[in-house]
Amino acid sequence: MHFLFSLSVFIPLISGLVPVQNTEDALITFLVHEFEDLKGLVGDLKSKLESVGKKDNDFANGLTTAENIIKELTQSHDAHRRAFTEAQVAFYAKLSASVHGLSPHQTIIFDALVTTTQTSLYDTTTGIFTAPVSGMYVISWTANVDHHESQTTELMINGRSKAWNFADTAGSEDRDYGSASQTVVLQVNKGENVWVRTGTNGKGDVSGHDYSTFSAFLLFPHSL
């Protein structure tokens, strides 16, 4: 627009003042100057476009980097949360009613689950605690017997006897109940089963009503 306006003003002006040849020379000179100006303007626009393109590129690269960082942080957070949840291992169960006539080496099922941090830790139908992670565990159980009774019990880990106790009131003249407790610190690997069973000494009678209990918690985890 600027160029056309200048041209429309300039041509009549020079045509009345100078000869035709001079007018053509002046017009050519004017056009050359205008062309150079336009050329410079195009160059500026091109530089600005390249600058904008570079900034867009930098912004896109920065956005991709930020997305990768967020993804890594999210994955790290999820991993830490899973590890923290897996490390929260504890349960406490009790025998709600007395059991009688259990065979030697029969599992004592503590049927009332009082505390648990994970639903799959202890099975009240089988009496088995399954370790969700490998680590060092604190395991405790108490067996109670009626007066003039006795019973041995054993702690089992994957079919191996690890600890024992013996509740005995058979030689007592009074009518008191008797309890035997045991607490151990043992390595238990992920997926291994832990339970309490009767020993070979006794008639298989264990008093319930919350006197006999079974519990465990993870002291610290570690990988094998």
Sequence and secondary structure as in RCSB ss.txt:
>XXXX:A:sequence
MHFLFSLSVFIPLISGLVPVQNTEDALITFLVHEFEDLKGLVGDLKSKLESVGKKDNDFANGLTTAENIIKELTQ
SHDAHRRAFTEAQVAFYAKLSASVHGLSPHQTIIFDALVTTTQTSLYDTTTGIFTAPVSGMYVISWTANVDHHES
QTTELMINGRSKAWNFADTAGSEDRDYGSASQTVVLQVNKGENVWVRTGTNGKGDVSGHDYSTFSAFLLFPHSL
>XXXX:A:secstr
 HHHHHHHHHHHHHHTTS HHHHHHHHHHHHHHHHHHHHHHHHHHHHHHHHHHHHHHHHHHHHHHHHHHHHHHHH
HHHHHHHHHHHH  EEEEE SS B    TT B    EEEEESSTTSEETTTTEEE SS EEEEEEEEEEE TT E
EEEEEEETTEEEEEEEEE TT SS   EEEEEEEEEEE TT EEEEEEEEEE S B  TTSSEEEEEEEEE   
